[in-house]
């Protein structure tokens, strides 16, 4: 499976679980740490856990497991590192405070085509 398909799988899982303000940033031209950031906001700790569980379940079906997982629903920032893609699941206050989109303002924003 190629990266575009895996990004679409992650994006779809987060949409289906009602993730808010979903953004994919293409970082390939800006850094070597990863190719993509996927940012999504959860309404509350339970929603953040549901988002993390849903995306991990869908990607595990594609034989992809995170090499690193940090945070949990109590910290209101969950990071799932898949190497080429890092998924940030944040509470609303955390998303507004850290403003990752502004930090990576030079990144292209992507929207996968969902069939």
Residue frames relative to the residue before (quaternion, step in Angstrom):
aa qw qx qy qz dx dy dz
X 1.0000 0.0000 0.0000 0.0000 0.00 0.00 0.00
X 0.3569 -0.7506 0.5142 0.2116 3.58 -0.93 0.85
X 0.7130 -0.4773 0.3131 0.4071 3.53 -1.31 0.33
X 0.6229 0.5447 -0.3507 0.4385 3.61 0.97 -0.77
X 0.6622 0.4973 -0.3040 0.4709 3.58 0.96 -0.84
X 0.6652 0.4954 -0.3062 0.4673 3.59 0.98 -0.79
X 0.6137 0.5253 -0.3386 0.4824 3.59 1.07 -0.70
X 0.6576 0.5027 -0.3044 0.4715 3.56 0.96 -0.87
X 0.6220 0.5340 -0.3364 0.4636 3.59 1.02 -0.75
X 0.6703 0.4846 -0.2964 0.4774 3.59 0.89 -0.92
X 0.6514 0.5296 -0.3055 0.4493 3.58 0.89 -0.98
X 0.6724 0.4998 -0.2896 0.4628 3.57 0.89 -0.97
X 0.6427 0.5221 -0.3258 0.4562 3.60 0.93 -0.86
X 0.6797 0.4823 -0.2898 0.4705 3.58 0.95 -0.85
X 0.6314 0.5167 -0.3296 0.4751 3.60 1.05 -0.70
X 0.6732 0.5090 -0.2937 0.4489 3.56 0.91 -0.95
X 0.6995 0.4229 -0.2522 0.5179 3.58 1.18 -0.56
X 0.5274 -0.6944 0.3602 0.3315 3.55 1.32 0.46
X 0.2002 0.7728 -0.5662 0.2054 3.57 0.98 0.84
X 0.3050 -0.7714 0.5387 0.1473 3.56 -1.04 0.79
X 0.8485 0.1412 -0.1168 0.4964 3.56 -1.27 0.57
X 0.1472 0.8272 -0.5211 0.1500 3.55 0.92 0.98
X 0.0379 0.7943 -0.5993 0.0922 3.56 -0.75 1.14
X 0.1266 -0.7407 0.6522 0.0996 3.55 -1.13 0.74
X 0.1445 -0.7848 0.6004 0.0527 3.56 -0.80 1.07
X 0.2827 -0.7344 0.5970 0.1557 3.56 -0.89 0.99
X 0.0950 -0.8438 0.5281 -0.0097 3.57 -0.35 1.29
X 0.3461 0.7947 -0.4612 0.1898 3.60 1.26 -0.03
X 0.7163 0.4372 -0.2514 0.4822 3.60 1.02 -0.74
X 0.7186 0.4926 -0.2301 0.4336 3.60 1.25 -0.35
X 0.8192 0.0380 0.0309 0.5714 3.60 1.07 -0.62
X 0.4106 -0.6921 0.5332 0.2611 3.54 -1.29 0.35
X 0.5023 0.6915 -0.4197 0.3055 3.62 1.21 -0.17
X 0.7769 -0.1195 0.0914 0.6114 3.59 1.12 -0.62
X 0.5085 -0.6397 0.4766 0.3240 3.57 -1.25 0.27
X 0.8234 0.0992 0.0015 0.5587 3.57 1.00 -0.85
X 0.1731 -0.6933 0.6827 0.1527 3.50 -1.33 0.56
X 0.1232 -0.7304 0.6660 0.0883 3.53 -1.08 0.82
X 0.0811 -0.8053 0.5873 -0.0038 3.57 -0.66 1.16
X 0.0955 0.7837 -0.6077 0.0862 3.55 -0.94 0.90
X 0.3088 -0.7451 0.5679 0.1643 3.54 -1.14 0.73
X 0.1920 -0.7542 0.6192 0.1042 3.53 -1.09 0.87
X 0.5492 -0.6644 0.4134 0.2933 3.56 -1.06 0.79
X 0.7911 -0.0406 0.0805 0.6050 3.58 1.08 -0.73
X 0.7283 -0.4370 0.2731 0.4516 3.63 -1.21 0.19
X 0.6539 0.5079 -0.3290 0.4542 3.62 0.92 -0.78
X 0.6450 0.5125 -0.3186 0.4689 3.57 1.02 -0.76
X 0.6218 0.5328 -0.3405 0.4622 3.61 1.01 -0.76
X 0.6511 0.5051 -0.3137 0.4718 3.59 0.95 -0.85
X 0.6493 0.5167 -0.3137 0.4615 3.58 0.97 -0.88
X 0.6378 0.5194 -0.3234 0.4678 3.60 0.99 -0.79
X 0.6688 0.4963 -0.2962 0.4676 3.58 0.88 -0.95
X 0.6593 0.5079 -0.3097 0.4599 3.58 0.91 -0.89
X 0.6724 0.5153 -0.3018 0.4374 3.58 0.90 -0.94
X 0.6990 0.4581 -0.2921 0.4650 3.59 0.81 -0.93
X 0.6402 0.5121 -0.3352 0.4642 3.61 0.99 -0.72
X 0.6365 0.5320 -0.3291 0.4512 3.58 0.99 -0.81
X 0.6879 0.4798 -0.2870 0.4628 3.60 0.85 -0.95
X 0.6960 0.4589 -0.2872 0.4717 3.59 0.95 -0.77
X 0.5872 0.5602 -0.3693 0.4527 3.59 1.13 -0.56
X 0.5932 0.5579 -0.3567 0.4579 3.59 1.09 -0.68
X 0.6994 0.4221 -0.2479 0.5208 3.58 1.16 -0.64
X 0.5115 -0.6737 0.3866 0.3676 3.59 1.31 0.36
X 0.5392 0.5836 -0.4190 0.4394 3.56 1.06 0.76
X 0.0095 0.7835 -0.6202 0.0363 3.55 -0.70 1.12
X 0.5504 -0.6272 0.4173 0.3599 3.60 -1.02 0.65
X 0.4309 -0.6822 0.5248 0.2711 3.56 -1.03 0.79
X 0.7886 0.0513 -0.0248 0.6122 3.55 1.24 -0.47
X 0.0543 -0.7617 0.6451 0.0279 3.52 -1.12 0.77
X 0.0183 -0.7992 0.6004 -0.0182 3.56 -0.85 0.99
X 0.7872 0.2937 -0.2422 0.4852 3.52 -1.18 0.67
X 0.1062 -0.7522 0.6421 0.1027 3.49 -1.39 0.02
X 0.7553 -0.3978 0.2508 0.4566 3.55 -1.28 0.01
X 0.6125 0.5596 -0.3554 0.4306 3.62 1.14 -0.53
X 0.6830 0.4599 -0.2895 0.4881 3.60 1.07 -0.64
X 0.3307 -0.7819 0.4561 0.2669 3.57 1.33 -0.33
X 0.6980 0.2797 -0.2905 0.5917 3.55 1.20 0.68
X 0.0209 -0.7805 0.6236 -0.0384 3.54 -0.56 1.22
X 0.1118 -0.7834 0.6105 0.0338 3.55 -0.87 1.01
X 0.0713 -0.7715 0.6322 0.0091 3.56 -0.86 1.04
X 0.1328 -0.8181 0.5587 0.0290 3.58 -0.46 1.24
X 0.0703 -0.8080 0.5849 -0.0103 3.54 -0.56 1.25
X 0.6262 -0.5360 0.3353 0.4563 3.59 1.21 0.37
X 0.8131 0.2010 -0.0944 0.5381 3.58 0.17 -1.25
X 0.7764 0.2007 -0.0798 0.5921 3.57 1.26 -0.49
X 0.0935 -0.7638 0.6367 0.0496 3.56 -0.97 0.93
X 0.1883 -0.7872 0.5821 0.0776 3.56 -0.72 1.12
X 0.1273 -0.7749 0.6183 0.0339 3.54 -0.84 1.10
X 0.0627 -0.7712 0.6334 0.0056 3.57 -0.67 1.15
X 0.0112 0.8458 -0.5263 0.0870 3.56 -0.39 1.25
X 0.4831 -0.5936 0.5508 0.3329 3.51 -1.30 0.47
X 0.6825 -0.5072 0.3296 0.4103 3.59 -1.21 0.46
X 0.6761 0.4923 -0.3046 0.4558 3.61 0.84 -0.93
X 0.6548 0.5077 -0.3078 0.4677 3.58 0.99 -0.84
X 0.6343 0.5294 -0.3264 0.4592 3.59 0.99 -0.81
X 0.6836 0.4749 -0.2843 0.4758 3.57 0.94 -0.88
X 0.6629 0.5199 -0.3081 0.4420 3.60 1.00 -0.79
X 0.7713 0.3843 -0.2035 0.4647 3.60 0.75 -1.04
X 0.1202 -0.8571 0.4960 0.0698 3.61 1.24 -0.44
X 0.0072 0.8510 -0.5242 0.0310 3.57 0.75 1.05
X 0.5938 0.5637 -0.3713 0.4380 3.60 1.08 -0.63
X 0.6718 0.4796 -0.2997 0.4784 3.59 1.01 -0.75
X 0.6073 0.5553 -0.3484 0.4488 3.57 1.05 -0.75
X 0.7654 0.2654 -0.1279 0.5722 3.57 1.03 -0.87
X 0.0831 0.8664 -0.4878 0.0670 3.58 1.03 0.84
X 0.6586 0.5200 -0.3182 0.4412 3.61 1.12 -0.45
X 0.5310 0.6530 -0.3972 0.3659 3.58 1.27 -0.16
X 0.4605 -0.6372 0.5396 0.3011 3.54 -1.19 0.65
X 0.3162 -0.7144 0.5899 0.2039 3.55 -1.12 0.72
X 0.1625 -0.7990 0.5763 0.0559 3.54 -0.87 1.01
X 0.0912 -0.7428 0.6575 0.0871 3.52 -1.26 0.54
X 0.3492 -0.7548 0.5115 0.2161 3.60 -0.46 1.15
X 0.4239 -0.6497 0.5633 0.2843 3.53 -1.22 0.56
X 0.1237 -0.7999 0.5861 0.0364 3.54 -0.63 1.16
X 0.3172 -0.7752 0.5216 0.1625 3.55 -0.62 1.17
